[in-house]
Amino acid sequence: MIHQLFNTLDFSVDWGLLFGLISILSLVITWIIKTFKDPDKDLTVKEVSIENLLNKPNELESDLKILLNGEEIEQLNKIELYIQNDGTKTLNISDFHILPTVNLSGFTNIISLSISSSNEFTRCDSREVNSSLLELTIDNLESKDYIRIEILFESLNNDFESSFEFRLKEKKMEKRDLKEFRIDKHFGIAKDYNAFMIMPLFAGITVYGLTYFIVKYGLRIDLSDASKFSIGWKILFFLPTILTGLFVVYKWNKTIKDFHYGYKKVEKWHFSIKKK
């Protein structure tokens, strides 16, 4: 049975070239695995929604008033922010060198705040550093879990900044412009799906090419006549390429879905904080 699968082949090993090509192949496979490996600890903005709920018309400025809890406001806005533990380990307060902050600077005032999580054991508290700067204390945020933050705030006009920033220990400062998130996400989706079509092909060709060189020049096997190779050798020859391509397809597709649409899969949100 084994003889039928693997017929006898004439080969002559070039050990130097063989180990060199195997080393290169190992580096390629290591790079592919490292590229798709989730970091141990990471926090990522997954979705942002910024809306203008009420706006006083300029032509009626002297006659129209917007009152909220008895106080006059110029413009009412809402921002909804989804953040995820994108790493493989649970995030706790001790993991942050600089705590996450939501900055709404530019003549703004936070009116109400609602914070919930996809895991009932996650805790997220908040502290107003000033009228437009919110500092978050996140604890027990498990891998792939989400935190949803909804803020109602007032502003004099649309000329306000909005950003989310933090720094994990032993990592660089991370900052996301929330106003530009939609534009970035639109291009990000297009870029990811283009890469989804290209990367498996690139990975397959690379592994195939290196396998070809290992067989032809490392083992010095004549590949000019495919008919003299039994089905076992053909499967063995193409298996690394097929497995690499399938691995890249699976991981890239999972990465795209988790990044762009994962928060929509949350069935229930558990409130950590709800303030008026």
N, C-alpha and C positions, 0 to 999 in steps of 0.2 A: 504493500500500500504506500509506504513512504517512498519507495523507489519510483513508483508511478507518479507521485507528486513532485519529487525532486530527482531528476536524472543527473548523472555524473557530468560535471563540467571541468574542462581544463582551465586551470588558473595558476598564476604565478604572482606571489604577493610582493608588492613594493611597500615594505613596512614604513619607510619614512613618509612617503606620499599618503599611504593609507591612514596613518595616525594624524597627519596634518589635516586631511579632509574630514576625518571623524571629529577632530577638535573644532573645525569650522562649523560643521553640522550641529555639534553640541551647543556652540555659541548662538547659532540661529534659533534653535529650539528654546534655549534658555531665554533669549530676547523675546520670543513670542509669548512664552509663559509669563515673563516678568511684565510685559506690556499689558496683559489682561488680568494680572493679579491685583486684587483689591489691596489698598494700603491698610496697615494695621489700624490707623486712626485718621479719620478725615471727616470734615463737615462741609456739606455742599448745599447751595441754594438750588432747589429743584423747580420751583414755580413762583412767579410773582404776578400779582394783579393790583393795579393802581387805578382807582376810579374817582371821578369828581361827582359827588352826590348832590350837592347844592351849591349854587353860585349866584351871588347877588348881581343882577344886571347893572352895568355902569350907568345906563340911561335912567334907571330908577333908584339910584344910590341914595338920594336924599329922602325918598318916600318909602322904600322897602327895607325892612329889617328881618334878619334871620335870627331867631332866638333859640338857644339850646340851653335847657336848664336855667332859664331866666337870663342868660347872658347872650349878648349880641355877637355873632360871628360873621366874618366876611365870606368864607368859603369852606364847605365841608367835604373832606376827602376820606377815602378808605383805602388802606393797603392790606393785602392778604399775602402772606409769605409762608412758603413751605420749605423747610430745611430738613436734611436727612443725614444720619450717620452713615457715611459712604464707605466706612472702613469695616474691618472684620472684628474689632474689639469694642467693648462698651465704653462710651465716653462719660467721664465724670468731671466734677469741678476741678479736681487736681490735675487734669490733663491740659488745662488751658493756661497759657502764659498771659494772654490778654483775653478777657471774657468777651463773648459775642455782643455786639452792639448794633442797634438799628438807629441810623442817623437820619432825621428828617429836618435838617437845619434849613433855615430860610424863612423867618417870620411864621413859624408853626407852633402849634400847641396841641399836645396829645390830650384827647378828650376821653376816650375809653379804650380798653385793652382786653383782648380775649386770647388766651394761650391754651392750646390743647395738644395732645400727643396721640400717636397710634398705639402706644403701650401704656396701660394703666399704671405701671410701676415707674414710668419716667416722671421726673419732677423738673419743672422749669419755673423759676421765679424771675421777677423783674424789679428793676430799680430805675427811677427817673433821675438821670444825672443832671439834666436840666429840662426845660420845657419841650425840647425837641430831640433829646438823646435818651434812648432806652437801653439799659444794660441788662443782659440776660444771664441767669445762673442756671446752667443745665447739669442735671445729675441723672445717672443711670439711663442714658440713652443707648439702647442696645443697637447692634449692627442692623442696618437697613430700616430702622424705625424712623418715623417722621415727627416733626413738631410743626404745628400750624399756628401762626401768629396773625391776628386780625386787629388792626389799629384804626380807630377813627380819629382824625386830627383836623384842625383848622389851619388855614393859611390865607394870606392876603391875596395871593394869586398863584399861578402854576409854576412860578419861578422858585421852587424849593428843591433842595437836593435830597436824594434818598439813597442810602447805601447800607450794606451789611458787611461788617468786618469782624475779624477775630484772629487770634494766633494760638495755635497749638504748640506745646512745648517741643523744642528741637525742630520747629518748622518755621517757614517764613510767614510774614503777615499776609492774610488773605482779605481781599476787599472786592465786593461786587456792587457795581452801580445798578441799583434796582430799576431805575427808569429805562436803562438800556437793555434790560434783561430780555424783553420780548424780541428785540432786533437780534441780539446775540443768539437767542434760542432758535430763531428762524434759520439763521445761517448755520447754526450748530447741527440742526436736524438734517439739512441738506448735505452738509459736510460728512456727517456720520453715515448716511445712507449711500453716498458716493463711495466712501471708504469701505462700506460693507460689501460693495460689488468688486472692489479692487483688491482689498487685502487678502481674501482667501486665495485668489488667483496668484498674487505675488508670493504668498507663503508657499503655495503648492509648487510653483515653478522653482523657487529657491531650493526647497527640500529635494525636489525631483532632480534638479541640476547637480546638486551635491551628491545625491545617491548615484546618479549616472557616472560621475567622475570617480567615485569610490569603486564602483564595479568595473569600469573600463580601465582606469589607470592605476587604481590601488590594487585591484585583484587581477588586472590584465586579462579580463574575460572579453572575448570577441562578441560584440553585440550586433554584428551586421546581419545575422540571420536569426530572426525571432522564433522561427519554427523549431529550432533545436532546443528551446527552453521549455521545460514542462510547466504545467499550470501552477505548481508550487512556487517555482522561481519567479514567475510573473506576478503572482500575488505578493510575494515577499518584496519584490522590487518596487511595486506601486503602493504597498501598504503605508509606508511612512508619509508619502505625499497625500494619500486619501485621508488618513487620520489627522494630519496637520490641517488640511483644508476644512474638514468637518469641525475640528476643535475651534478654529478661528471663526467659522460661520456661527457656531453655537454661542461662543463667548461674546462676539460682537453684537449679535442679535439680542442677547440677554442684556448687555450693557446699554444698548439703545433703548430698549423697553423700560428698563429700570430707571434710566436717567430722565427720559422724557415723559413717561406715563405712569411710573410706579406709584405716585401719591394718589392716583385715582382709584387704586385697588383697595385703599383703606376702607374697611366696612364700618368701623366705629371710631369716633374720636373721644378721648377721655380728657376732661378739663383739668388743667393744672391751676390756672388762674382765670378768673373772669371778673373784671373790674368795670365799674361805671364812673 
